[in-house]
């Protein structure tokens, strides 16, 4: 049964990797793998529980006779809910940030972006879009940032070939910016909530590699553009086109984005899950929104206010995909297959840089979050529990809090999404919006991203633990 459950996960990875060819949604695949995996696990629950949690199960029984019903209750209450909780932390954080972006966008707080980009100089516009996307994705999730910036870009640039170039820069900047902070990407959020990294050390270590991995491909993209391009200036439609003053919009932007910056400090002070801090920011922004829009709250025009459907669908899909993958990988962990794999990797590979290269390649084909989750699940954080019987002291230091292994995996999986567009939801959003083929992307941009990853890894190698 362990082999069957593991085979289901491997098959789901293959289907996710070929989703652009089979046209089967990767979120549906992840959810299906999670559901089937846990159903099969609970059917053979007694065998799995007695092999992985014998003492805990004995304490749970408290002297009662073990039955099939008792083991199902134990799995549901003590095993399954643990993985639901881990997934829910990330999903609730994404839901909070999505709602924050929706409130800000509906009030025109991001209209300043279009004002900043009033230039016909193609390279200047390219670097403006790149920098804005990089900074926003470091504070919001990268799929939200990507879709929002693609909508802005699509409204500004009429030429499709130019949109393809600018769209590639936006995806690259979103993936690199998301990898820079613990709140910019589900992988960083997972590492942070697992106490594998701290927010400040994580960002300080990945700052130079992420900037290099973003700047080099964008520089090459800039050489593909003419000196000047045609731009269309049009105000975005937001239903009622709210008449908030400039200072009100700046205030809401400060509450929303500034509040997200405070979340790491909030977590360090309270030790509560990061999504609680995100919900606090959302509640404050919601209150400010109702105060400044009090004259419009009961007006029918409020119903017309909307976000682009692509953004809403993309983020909701991302949330369901995260939950599905957390549960699917979790059930394989509970079978003991992941521990067996980790021991064999320790014995035969025993090198975190090789694992980083493998994760980069895998994330470019399968999916960035699915890949990072798989590699992160191989090892616990040293200090909480022993790692493996073959790990020497020097190698073990890579798995302490803020160890190199966590940074290498986070960086490699994020940048691996830039090798080919199919490796990230941001890339898939661009492919659908601008009908870009993987071959064109690899020929013009992908190979540069591979070189940039090597340079970033070199910087990580030179940095102290």
Secondary structure, DSSP 8 states (H G I E B T S, - for coil): -HHHHHHHHHHHHHHHHTHHHH---HHHHHHHHHHHHHHHHHHTHHHHHHHH-HHHHHHHHTT----HHHHHHHIIIIIIHHHHHHHHHHHHHHHHHHHHHHHHHHTTTTHHHHHHT---BHHHHHHHHHHHHHHHHTTS-HHHHHHHHHHHHHHH---HHHHHHHHHHHHHHHHHHHHHSTTSSHHHHHHHHTTSS-HHHHHHHHHHHHHHHHHHHHHHHHTTS-SB----------SS-----HHHHHHHHHHHHHHHHHHHHHHHHH---HHHHHHHHHHHHHHHHHHHTTTTTTSGGGGG----HHHHHHHHHHHHHHHHHHHHHHHHHHHTHHHHHHHHHHHHT--HHHHHHHHHHHHHHS-HHHHHHHHHTT---BTTB---TT--HHHHGGGSTT-HHHHHHHHHHHHHTTTSGGGSHHHHHHHHHH---HHHHIIIIIHHHHHHHHHHHHHHHHS--
